[in-house]
């Protein structure tokens, strides 16, 4: 590390944190003005608002827009260096453009590791508190799945519930059916099934149990305790519950859904691959930003910022398009997460070829 490297690295990291800090303050002010009625109506205390919502909100927001603000920060201070002919002086002294990129790539790698830690380990912990507050005071994140709920708990085993009481954890008009080779081999029906949170079992009331294989048998009773691969959370919807899961928990959740033969894995697979791909975008956009803004042009900083903002928002647009294609089944979740990085890597190679040498 030379003095020049430290000079660029400090400008890079400093400009990024300064820019995103200013925006966080602005976003919080707007968010308070938007949600203050909900806070007052639901009687949220100042301590809860500050420490249960806005403090966990800061790392969430930083990681949400980190690659965009990295890109804009690089454009800002590199354009300023170019306008002051600092870059011309560096390259004229014998430093290659590849060597000039070194502190940028180092800083981008540091922020990429920081983003990976935030998105996969820190934010899932802090989001539990933030989402609990949001569910209590702003909007309900836990919603009923309605009536006539069908759930596959493992391959060939299906559960039907007429309706489910989330608070009491009671399923009404409960039934379990098992199939082998498209033929029913077992059926269990009950008026209701209550979940015991202590031992994780279901207590059935007024049940009828019928086995069709290898021979038909029937059993009736008033109550029965049974354990099955069914949890209360399988019977209601939690909006974007993957926000509370770290990378390993999402992976395990996807495996459990696969074992159950469930068909709602796509949002979790997209989120898992996105958490891995997004930090890499920091490095790609940094290289593009340096190559774009290192040349002194007649339009100055304003032209570079305009082009940079256009590229940044086009990246967001590509991300949303690829996500929609993944949800519709056109692209695989992995390809959808990495497609923007692949496209902008090609753009980065083009800008590097055109960069001043």
C-alpha positions as CSV (number, residue, x, y, z in Angstrom):
1,X,0.0,0.0,0.0
2,X,1.4,3.3,-1.1
3,X,0.4,6.8,0.0
4,X,-1.6,7.2,-3.2
5,X,-3.5,4.0,-2.4
6,X,-4.4,5.3,1.1
7,X,-5.4,8.6,-0.4
8,X,-7.8,7.0,-2.8
9,X,-9.1,4.4,-0.3
10,X,-9.9,7.0,2.3
11,X,-11.7,9.1,-0.3
12,X,-13.6,6.0,-1.4
13,X,-14.8,4.8,2.0
14,X,-15.2,8.3,3.4
15,X,-17.4,9.5,0.5
16,X,-19.5,6.4,0.6
17,X,-20.3,6.6,4.4
18,X,-20.9,10.4,4.2
19,X,-23.3,10.1,1.3
20,X,-25.3,7.1,2.7
21,X,-25.4,8.8,6.2
22,X,-27.0,11.9,4.7
23,X,-29.6,9.8,2.8
24,X,-30.4,7.7,5.9
25,X,-31.3,10.9,7.8
26,X,-33.5,12.0,4.9
27,X,-35.2,8.6,4.6
28,X,-35.8,8.5,8.4
29,X,-37.4,12.0,8.3
30,X,-39.7,10.9,5.5
31,X,-40.5,7.6,7.2
32,X,-41.4,9.3,10.5
33,X,-43.8,11.7,8.6
34,X,-45.4,8.8,6.9
35,X,-45.8,6.5,9.9
36,X,-46.3,8.9,12.8
37,X,-50.1,8.5,12.6
38,X,-49.6,4.7,13.0
39,X,-47.2,5.2,15.9
40,X,-49.6,7.5,17.8
41,X,-52.7,5.5,17.0
42,X,-51.2,2.3,18.2
43,X,-49.5,4.1,21.2
44,X,-45.9,3.1,20.4
45,X,-43.4,4.5,22.9
46,X,-40.5,6.7,21.9
47,X,-38.1,4.0,23.1
48,X,-39.8,1.4,20.9
49,X,-39.8,3.7,17.8
50,X,-36.1,4.5,18.2
51,X,-34.6,1.2,19.3
52,X,-37.0,-1.4,17.9
53,X,-37.6,0.2,14.5
54,X,-35.2,2.9,13.4
55,X,-31.9,1.5,14.9
56,X,-32.5,-1.9,13.2
57,X,-33.7,0.0,10.1
58,X,-30.2,1.6,9.5
59,X,-28.2,-1.6,8.6
60,X,-31.2,-2.8,6.6
61,X,-31.3,0.4,4.5
62,X,-27.5,0.5,4.1
63,X,-27.4,-3.0,2.7
64,X,-30.5,-2.4,0.5
65,X,-28.7,0.4,-1.5
66,X,-25.1,-0.2,-0.8
67,X,-24.0,-1.0,-4.4
68,X,-25.8,2.0,-5.7
69,X,-24.2,4.4,-3.3
70,X,-20.8,2.8,-3.8
71,X,-21.2,3.5,-7.5
72,X,-22.4,7.1,-7.0
73,X,-19.6,7.7,-4.5
74,X,-17.0,6.5,-6.9
75,X,-18.4,8.7,-9.6
76,X,-18.4,11.7,-7.3
77,X,-14.8,11.7,-6.0
78,X,-13.2,10.2,-9.1
79,X,-14.8,12.8,-11.3
80,X,-13.5,15.5,-9.0
81,X,-10.0,14.0,-9.1
82,X,-10.2,13.9,-12.9
83,X,-11.4,17.6,-13.1
84,X,-8.4,18.6,-11.0
85,X,-6.1,16.7,-13.4
86,X,-5.0,14.5,-10.5
87,X,-5.6,11.3,-12.5
88,X,-3.6,12.7,-15.5
89,X,-0.7,13.4,-13.1
90,X,-0.9,9.9,-11.7
91,X,-0.9,8.2,-15.1
92,X,1.8,10.5,-16.4
93,X,4.1,9.5,-13.6
94,X,4.2,5.9,-14.9
95,X,1.4,4.3,-12.9
96,X,-0.7,2.0,-15.1
97,X,-4.5,2.2,-15.1
98,X,-4.6,-1.4,-13.7
99,X,-2.4,-0.3,-10.8
100,X,-4.6,2.8,-10.4
101,X,-7.6,0.5,-9.9
102,X,-6.0,-1.4,-7.0
103,X,-7.2,0.7,-4.1
104,X,-10.7,0.9,-5.7
105,X,-10.9,-2.9,-5.9
106,X,-9.5,-3.2,-2.4
107,X,-12.1,-0.8,-1.0
108,X,-14.9,-2.5,-3.0
109,X,-13.9,-5.9,-1.7
110,X,-14.0,-4.6,1.9
111,X,-17.5,-3.2,1.3
112,X,-18.5,-6.4,-0.4
113,X,-17.5,-8.5,2.6
114,X,-19.3,-5.9,4.8
115,X,-22.4,-6.2,2.7
116,X,-22.3,-10.0,2.8
117,X,-22.1,-10.0,6.6
118,X,-24.9,-7.5,6.9
119,X,-27.3,-9.3,4.5
120,X,-26.7,-12.8,5.7
121,X,-26.0,-12.6,9.4
122,X,-26.5,-9.2,11.1
123,X,-29.7,-8.0,9.4
124,X,-31.7,-11.3,10.0
125,X,-31.1,-10.8,13.7
126,X,-32.0,-7.1,13.8
127,X,-34.9,-7.6,11.4
128,X,-36.7,-9.9,14.0
129,X,-37.1,-6.9,16.3
130,X,-37.9,-4.5,13.4
131,X,-40.5,-6.8,11.9
132,X,-42.1,-7.4,15.3
133,X,-42.5,-3.7,15.7
134,X,-43.8,-3.3,12.2
135,X,-46.3,-6.1,12.6
136,X,-47.5,-4.5,15.9
137,X,-47.7,-0.9,15.0
138,X,-47.5,-0.4,11.2
139,X,-48.9,-3.3,9.2
140,X,-49.8,-6.9,9.8
141,X,-47.1,-9.2,8.4
142,X,-48.8,-12.3,9.7
143,X,-52.0,-13.0,7.7
144,X,-54.4,-15.8,7.5
145,X,-54.3,-18.1,4.5
146,X,-58.1,-17.9,4.4
147,X,-60.4,-21.0,4.3
148,X,-59.9,-24.4,2.7
149,X,-56.1,-24.6,3.3
150,X,-54.2,-27.4,1.5
151,X,-50.7,-28.2,2.6
152,X,-48.3,-31.0,1.5
153,X,-46.2,-31.8,4.6
154,X,-44.2,-34.6,2.9
155,X,-44.3,-36.5,-0.3
156,X,-47.6,-38.2,-0.7
157,X,-49.0,-36.7,2.6
158,X,-51.5,-33.9,2.4
159,X,-53.3,-31.9,5.1
160,X,-56.6,-30.1,4.7
161,X,-57.8,-27.4,7.1
162,X,-61.2,-25.6,6.9
163,X,-59.8,-22.6,8.7
164,X,-57.0,-21.8,11.1
165,X,-57.1,-19.6,14.2
166,X,-53.6,-18.0,14.4
167,X,-53.8,-16.8,18.0
168,X,-55.2,-19.9,19.5
169,X,-53.3,-22.2,17.0
170,X,-56.4,-24.3,16.4
171,X,-57.2,-25.9,13.0
172,X,-60.9,-26.6,12.3
173,X,-62.2,-29.3,9.9
174,X,-58.8,-31.0,10.0
175,X,-57.9,-34.0,7.8
176,X,-54.8,-35.9,6.7
177,X,-54.5,-38.0,3.6
178,X,-51.7,-40.3,2.4
179,X,-51.2,-41.6,-1.1
180,X,-49.0,-44.2,-2.7
181,X,-49.0,-44.8,-6.4
182,X,-51.9,-42.3,-6.7
183,X,-54.0,-44.4,-4.4
184,X,-55.2,-43.3,-1.0
185,X,-53.8,-45.6,1.8
186,X,-54.7,-43.6,4.9
187,X,-57.1,-40.9,6.0
188,X,-57.6,-39.1,9.3
189,X,-60.3,-36.5,10.0
190,X,-61.1,-34.5,13.1
191,X,-63.4,-31.6,14.1
192,X,-60.4,-29.6,15.2
193,X,-56.6,-29.9,15.9
194,X,-54.9,-27.9,18.6
195,X,-51.2,-27.3,18.6
196,X,-49.3,-27.9,21.8
197,X,-46.4,-25.4,21.8
198,X,-44.6,-27.3,24.7
199,X,-44.1,-30.7,23.1
200,X,-44.8,-29.8,19.5
201,X,-47.8,-32.2,19.1
202,X,-51.3,-31.8,17.7
203,X,-54.3,-32.7,19.9
204,X,-57.2,-34.0,17.7
205,X,-60.8,-33.8,18.9
206,X,-63.6,-36.1,17.7
207,X,-61.4,-38.0,15.2
208,X,-61.9,-40.8,12.7
209,X,-58.8,-42.7,11.6
210,X,-59.0,-45.0,8.6
211,X,-56.3,-47.2,7.1
212,X,-56.8,-48.7,3.7
213,X,-53.6,-50.7,3.3
214,X,-52.7,-53.5,3.7
215,X,-56.2,-54.1,5.0
216,X,-58.9,-51.7,5.9
217,X,-59.2,-50.7,9.5
218,X,-61.1,-47.8,11.3
219,X,-60.6,-46.2,14.6
220,X,-62.7,-43.5,16.4
221,X,-62.2,-41.5,19.5
222,X,-62.7,-38.2,21.3
223,X,-59.1,-37.0,21.6
224,X,-55.8,-38.1,20.3
225,X,-52.3,-36.6,20.5
226,X,-50.1,-37.0,17.4
227,X,-46.9,-35.7,16.0
228,X,-46.6,-34.8,12.3
229,X,-44.4,-32.7,10.1
230,X,-46.8,-29.8,10.3
231,X,-46.2,-26.5,12.1
232,X,-48.7,-23.7,12.7
233,X,-46.7,-21.4,10.4
234,X,-47.4,-23.8,7.5
235,X,-51.1,-22.7,7.8
236,X,-50.7,-19.0,7.6
237,X,-48.7,-16.5,5.6
238,X,-45.8,-14.4,6.9
239,X,-44.9,-11.6,4.5
240,X,-41.3,-11.9,3.4
241,X,-40.4,-14.1,6.3
242,X,-37.0,-14.9,4.7
243,X,-35.9,-11.4,6.0
244,X,-35.5,-13.0,9.4
245,X,-33.4,-16.0,8.1
246,X,-29.7,-16.0,7.7
247,X,-28.1,-17.7,4.7
248,X,-27.9,-21.2,6.3
249,X,-31.5,-21.0,7.6
250,X,-32.8,-20.1,4.1
251,X,-30.9,-23.0,2.6
252,X,-32.3,-25.4,5.3
253,X,-35.8,-24.0,4.7
254,X,-35.5,-24.7,1.0
255,X,-34.4,-28.3,1.7
256,X,-37.4,-28.8,4.0
257,X,-39.7,-27.5,1.4
258,X,-38.2,-29.8,-1.2
259,X,-38.7,-32.8,1.2
260,X,-42.3,-31.8,1.6
261,X,-42.7,-31.4,-2.2
262,X,-43.9,-27.8,-1.8
263,X,-44.1,-25.5,-4.8
264,X,-43.4,-22.2,-3.1
265,X,-39.6,-22.3,-3.0
266,X,-38.9,-19.7,-5.7
267,X,-39.0,-16.6,-3.4
268,X,-36.5,-18.3,-1.0
269,X,-34.2,-19.5,-3.8
270,X,-34.2,-16.0,-5.4
271,X,-33.4,-14.4,-2.1
272,X,-30.6,-16.9,-1.3
273,X,-28.8,-16.4,-4.6
274,X,-29.4,-12.6,-4.5
275,X,-27.6,-12.4,-1.1
276,X,-24.6,-14.0,-2.7
277,X,-24.7,-12.0,-6.0
278,X,-25.3,-8.5,-4.6
279,X,-22.0,-8.1,-2.8
280,X,-20.2,-9.0,-6.1
281,X,-22.1,-6.1,-7.8
282,X,-20.2,-3.7,-5.5
283,X,-16.9,-4.7,-7.2
284,X,-18.3,-4.6,-10.7
285,X,-20.0,-1.2,-10.3
286,X,-16.9,0.2,-8.7
287,X,-14.8,-0.8,-11.7
288,X,-17.4,0.7,-14.1
289,X,-17.5,3.9,-12.1
290,X,-13.7,4.3,-12.1
291,X,-13.5,3.6,-15.9
292,X,-16.4,6.0,-16.6
293,X,-15.3,9.0,-14.5
294,X,-11.5,8.9,-14.7
295,X,-11.4,10.8,-18.0
296,X,-11.6,14.6,-17.9
297,X,-14.5,15.7,-20.1
298,X,-16.0,19.0,-21.1
299,X,-19.2,18.3,-19.2
300,X,-17.3,17.8,-16.0
301,X,-18.7,16.1,-12.9
302,X,-22.3,16.8,-13.9
303,X,-22.0,14.7,-17.0
304,X,-20.4,11.8,-15.1
305,X,-23.0,11.9,-12.4
306,X,-25.8,11.9,-14.9
307,X,-24.4,8.9,-16.8
308,X,-23.7,7.2,-13.4
309,X,-27.2,7.6,-12.1
310,X,-28.6,6.3,-15.4
311,X,-26.3,3.2,-15.2
312,X,-27.2,2.7,-11.5
313,X,-30.9,2.7,-12.1
314,X,-30.6,0.5,-15.1
315,X,-28.9,-2.0,-12.8
316,X,-31.9,-1.9,-10.5
317,X,-34.2,-2.3,-13.5
318,X,-32.3,-5.4,-14.7
319,X,-32.5,-6.8,-11.1
320,X,-36.3,-6.4,-11.1
321,X,-36.8,-7.8,-14.6
322,X,-34.7,-10.9,-13.8
323,X,-36.6,-11.4,-10.5
324,X,-39.9,-11.3,-12.3
325,X,-38.6,-13.8,-14.9
326,X,-37.5,-16.1,-12.2
327,X,-40.9,-16.0,-10.4
328,X,-42.6,-16.7,-13.7
329,X,-40.3,-19.7,-14.3
330,X,-38.5,-18.3,-17.4
331,X,-35.1,-18.0,-15.6
332,X,-33.6,-20.2,-12.9
333,X,-33.2,-18.4,-9.5
334,X,-29.4,-18.6,-9.8
335,X,-29.3,-17.2,-13.3
336,X,-31.8,-14.5,-12.4
337,X,-29.7,-13.3,-9.4
338,X,-26.4,-13.3,-11.5
339,X,-27.8,-12.0,-14.8
340,X,-27.4,-8.3,-13.9
341,X,-23.8,-9.0,-12.8
342,X,-23.0,-10.8,-16.0
343,X,-24.4,-8.0,-18.2
344,X,-22.7,-5.2,-16.3
345,X,-19.4,-7.2,-16.2
346,X,-19.5,-7.0,-20.0
347,X,-20.3,-3.2,-19.8
348,X,-17.4,-2.9,-17.4
349,X,-15.0,-4.5,-19.9
350,X,-16.1,-2.1,-22.5
351,X,-15.6,1.0,-20.3
352,X,-12.2,-0.4,-19.2
353,X,-11.1,-0.6,-22.8
354,X,-12.1,3.0,-23.3
355,X,-10.5,4.3,-20.1
356,X,-7.5,6.5,-20.2
357,X,-4.2,4.6,-20.2
